[in-house]
Amino acid sequence: QLHLTTSEKDELARSLEMVQNQLQEKESEIKREISEYKDRLLQAEKEHQDALTEANRKNEVEIEACHEKMSSLEHSISSQKLEIEHLKSKKEQLNNSLKEANQALGELLKTKVR
C-alpha cells in the first residue's frame, strides 16, 4: 500500500511538474507575443507620427506659398490701382487739353469767318 501511494505521489509530482513547465512555456510565449505587439504598436505609432509631421510640414509649405502668392497679388492689385489712377489723371488732362484746343479752334474759325 505504501509503495503504491509513494508511486502515485511520484506520478502526481511528475504530472504537476509537467503542467508547471507547460504553464511556464505558455507564459513565456504570451510574454513574447505581448512584447511583439508592443513593438508593432510603437512602430505603428512612430510611422503615424512621422506621416503626421510630414503632412504638417507640407501644409506649412503650401500655406507659406499661398501667403506669398496672395502678397504678390495684393502688390499687383495695388500697382494696377495706381496705374488706373495715373491713367484717369492723364485722361482728364487730355480731355482738358482737347477742350482748350477745340475752343481755340472755334475762336480761330470765328476769327477767320469775320
C-alpha positions as CSV (number, residue, x, y, z in Angstrom):
1,Q,0.0,0.0,0.0
2,L,2.8,2.4,1.0
3,H,4.7,1.6,-2.2
4,L,1.6,2.2,-4.3
5,T,0.9,5.5,-2.5
6,T,4.5,6.6,-3.0
7,S,4.4,5.6,-6.6
8,E,1.1,7.6,-7.1
9,K,2.7,10.6,-5.3
10,D,5.7,10.4,-7.6
11,E,3.4,10.2,-10.6
12,L,1.4,13.2,-9.4
13,A,4.6,15.1,-8.8
14,R,5.8,14.4,-12.3
15,S,2.4,15.4,-13.7
16,L,2.4,18.6,-11.6
17,E,6.0,19.4,-12.8
18,M,4.9,18.8,-16.5
19,V,1.9,21.1,-16.0
20,Q,4.0,23.8,-14.4
21,N,6.6,23.5,-17.2
22,Q,3.8,23.8,-19.8
23,L,2.4,26.8,-17.9
24,Q,5.8,28.5,-17.8
25,E,6.3,27.8,-21.6
26,K,2.8,29.3,-22.3
27,E,3.6,32.3,-20.0
28,S,6.9,32.9,-21.8
29,E,5.1,32.6,-25.2
30,I,2.4,35.0,-24.1
31,K,5.0,37.5,-22.8
32,R,6.9,37.2,-26.1
33,E,3.7,37.9,-28.1
34,I,2.9,40.9,-25.8
35,S,6.4,42.2,-26.4
36,E,6.0,41.8,-30.2
37,Y,2.6,43.5,-30.1
38,K,4.0,46.4,-28.1
39,D,6.9,46.7,-30.6
40,R,4.5,46.7,-33.5
41,L,2.3,49.3,-31.8
42,L,5.2,51.5,-31.1
43,Q,6.4,51.2,-34.7
44,A,2.9,52.0,-36.0
45,E,2.6,55.0,-33.7
46,K,6.0,56.2,-34.9
47,E,5.0,55.8,-38.5
48,H,1.7,57.6,-37.8
49,Q,3.5,60.4,-36.1
50,D,6.1,60.7,-38.9
51,A,3.3,60.8,-41.5
52,L,1.5,63.5,-39.4
53,T,4.7,65.5,-39.2
54,E,5.3,65.2,-42.9
55,A,1.7,66.2,-43.7
56,N,2.0,69.2,-41.4
57,R,5.3,70.3,-43.0
58,K,3.8,70.0,-46.5
59,N,0.8,72.0,-45.3
60,E,3.0,74.7,-43.8
61,V,5.0,75.0,-47.1
62,E,1.8,75.2,-49.1
63,I,0.3,77.8,-46.7
64,E,3.5,79.8,-47.0
65,A,3.4,79.6,-50.8
66,C,-0.2,80.8,-50.7
67,H,0.7,83.7,-48.4
68,E,3.5,84.7,-50.8
69,K,1.2,84.4,-53.8
70,M,-1.5,86.4,-52.0
71,S,1.0,89.1,-51.1
72,S,2.2,89.2,-54.7
73,L,-1.3,89.5,-56.0
74,E,-2.1,92.3,-53.4
75,H,1.1,94.1,-54.6
76,S,0.0,93.7,-58.2
77,I,-3.5,95.0,-57.5
78,S,-2.1,98.0,-55.7
79,S,0.2,98.7,-58.6
80,Q,-2.7,98.4,-61.0
81,K,-4.8,100.7,-58.9
82,L,-2.0,103.3,-59.0
83,E,-1.7,102.9,-62.8
84,I,-5.5,103.3,-63.2
85,E,-5.4,106.5,-61.1
86,H,-2.5,107.7,-63.2
87,L,-4.4,106.9,-66.4
88,K,-7.5,108.7,-65.2
89,S,-5.5,111.7,-64.4
90,K,-3.9,111.6,-67.8
91,K,-7.3,111.2,-69.5
92,E,-8.6,114.2,-67.5
93,Q,-5.6,116.3,-68.7
94,L,-6.1,115.1,-72.3
95,N,-9.8,115.9,-72.1
96,N,-9.0,119.4,-70.8
97,S,-6.3,119.9,-73.5
98,L,-8.8,118.7,-76.1
99,K,-11.4,121.2,-74.8
100,E,-8.9,124.0,-74.9
101,A,-7.8,123.0,-78.4
102,N,-11.5,122.9,-79.6
103,Q,-12.2,126.3,-78.0
104,A,-9.1,127.7,-79.6
105,L,-10.1,126.2,-83.0
106,G,-13.6,127.6,-82.5
107,E,-12.1,131.0,-81.8
108,L,-9.8,130.7,-84.9
109,L,-12.7,129.7,-87.1
110,K,-14.8,132.6,-85.8
111,T,-12.0,135.0,-86.5
112,K,-11.4,133.5,-90.0
113,V,-15.1,133.7,-90.9
114,R,-15.2,137.5,-90.0
